[in-house]
Amino acid sequence: MNDDVARFDARAAAWDANPFRRKLTRDIATAMDAAGLFREPVAEALDFGCGTGLLTLELARRCDRVTGLDTSPGMLAELDAKIEAAGLENVTTLLVDLEAGEPLPGRYELAASAMAFHHVAGPEAVLRRLFAGLAGGGRLALADLDSEGGLFHDDNAGVHHFGFDRFDLADMLAGIGFTGIDARTAATLEKPGKDGTVRPFTVFLMTARRP
């Protein structure tokens, strides 16, 4: 088990106790609604880096079936417990490391991710695998931090990117083959950084399509 996985396993049980995470997830889901991602039925959706499933469960209310994918067994155990407690029949979990080259089974009409990519050392490789796993016309919805200079997290262990420049990320998606790339601000968070100063941090939602 690598250090990043162990770190998230250790945090899993208390992850949902942070109210800002729940609010941020609702804001991202609302931005996805506004972007028109659910105007047509979504039969199969994927939540990459799903953690305890905060976005997964939002997607479950909007899509026919959802798979929550993560590299942390501890995080997936928390989501599995939620699925069982709620009796959800349209949500499954998947322990897969796309960055390590493990295959993504199935085809999806939507691949979503919320606040996961700044923890991915090699985002382009993962985005290429998500592209390959999308059906023709399938959509990508990636929510993450705008460039923030390393001030957002109290502890930057396991943080591989201090947010993303929207133009650079859009260029990366275009180079992979995505089209119809668009970005909007999904949320603005007021929180103290690791130096104690309260600052606004913005979270974007970038959408794209596999032709």
N, C-alpha and C positions, 0 to 999 in steps of 0.2 A: 504494500500500500504506500503510495507516495504521500509527501507531506501535505499537499493540497487536499487530497481526499480525506486524510486523517483530520485535518483542520475542520472541514465541513461536517464530518461525522460527529465530531465533538460538539459542534454548535447546533446540531439538528433539533434536539429536544426543545431548545429554548428559542428557536428561530422565529416562530410566529408571535412570540410575546412582544416583539417590537412593533408598536402601532404604525410607525411610519412605513414599514414594509407593506402592511396591509393596505394602507391608503395609496401608496405608490402603485401597487398592483391594480387597484381599482381605477386609478387615473390612466394607467397604460391600457387597460381593457376599454375604457371609454374612448381613448384616442384611436384604438383599433376599430371601434364602432364607427367613429367619425370618418375614418379612412375608407370605409365601405368594404371592409374585409369579410363581412358576413351578409352582404346583400344577396348573395347566392348561397345556397346550402353548401356547407363544408362537410363532406363525408368523413374524411380522415385528417386530423390535425396532429401536429407534433409540437411539444413544448421542450425545446432544447435547454438543458441546464435548469431543469424544473425545480430543483430543491425540494421543499416540502409541498409543492403543488399549489401555491397561491394563484399563479396564473393558470395552471392546468385546470383548476376547478372553475375559473371564470370561462375558460374555453369550453368546458363541458356543458355549460349552459347555452352555448352558442353553436356548437358543432355536434355532429352525430356521434363521433368517436374521437377520443383524444388519447395520445400516448405521452406520458411524462418520461423524459430521458434524462439521466444524470449519471455521473461517475461515482457518486457517494451513496453507498448502501444505507448509511444512517439517514440521509435525507429521504431516500426512497421508502424506507421503512415508515417514516412519519406519514408520507403520502399514502402508502398502502393502508395504514391504520385509518386515515380519513375516508378512503374509498370503502373500506369494510364497514365503518360506523355509519356512513350515509347510504349504504346499499347501492352504490353507483355501479351500473353495469356497462357504462360507456367509457370508462377510464381504465387504462392499464399502465403499467410502469415497465421501464426498460433500463437495465444497467449496461451501458455501452460507452466506450471512450472513443469518440470520433477522432479526436486529436491524435490518438495513438494508432489510428488506421483501422479500427474495428468497423465492420460493415454496418450500414444502416438498413435494417430490413424494412420491406414495405414501401409503398408509395403514398405520398401525402399531398393534399390540396393546399395545405397551409403548414408552414414551419415557422413557429414563433419562438421568441426568446426574450426574457426580461432580466436585465442586470446580470447577465452571465458572461458576456463576451469579454469584459475587462479582466476576467479570471482565466481567460484562454491565452496561452502563450503564443500559439500560432493560429490566429483567427482565419486567415485565408484558406488554410487546409480544411478547417471545419466548414467554412462557407461553401467550399467546393463539394464537400460530401452532402451538405444539405441541398445544394443545387441538384446533385445527382439523384437525391431521394424525392424530389418534387415531381409530381406529374406535370405534363405539359399544361401551361397556363396556371400552374400552382403559384402561390404567393409566399413571400418571405416577409415577416414582420419582426424587426429587431429593435428592441428598446434598450438603451444604455446611456451612460453618462456622456455629456459633452466634455471635451478636454478640460481637466480640472487641476492639473499641476500637482497631483498627489496629496491634496488637502482634504479629500472627501472622507477617507477611511481613518479611523483612529489608529489602526494597525495595517500597514500595507503589505504584510506577509500574504503571499498568494495573489496579490494584485499585480497583474502583468502589464496593464495599460492604465494610465491615469486618464480615463475617458478616451474619446475618439473625436477627431476632426471630421465633421460630416462630409466635407468634400473629398477627403482622402478615402473615407469608407465607401462613398458612392463610386469613386474611381475603381476601388477594389471589386465591388459588386459588378460593375460594368465589364471589367476585365475577365471576370468569371463567366459572364454571359447573361447576367440578369438585365432586364429591360424595365422601363416604366418606373425608374427609381425616384422616390420622393421622400422627403423628410419633413417632420413637423415636431414642435415641442409638445411632449406628452405631459410633462409635469415640471414644476419648479419646487425644489426642496430648500427650506431654510433650516440649516442645522449647523452646529459648531463643528469646525474642522478639528484636526488633531492638535492645533495650537490654541483651541478654545474660542476662536473668533467665529461668530455666527456669520455665515455667508450663504448666498443663494447658489444652488447647484441645479443645472437644468438636465433633464432627461429627454432625449429625442426618441421618436419612433420613426424608423426608416423602413419603408416598404418597397418591394420590388417583385418582379414576376419572372418566372421561367417561361420563355417563349414556347 
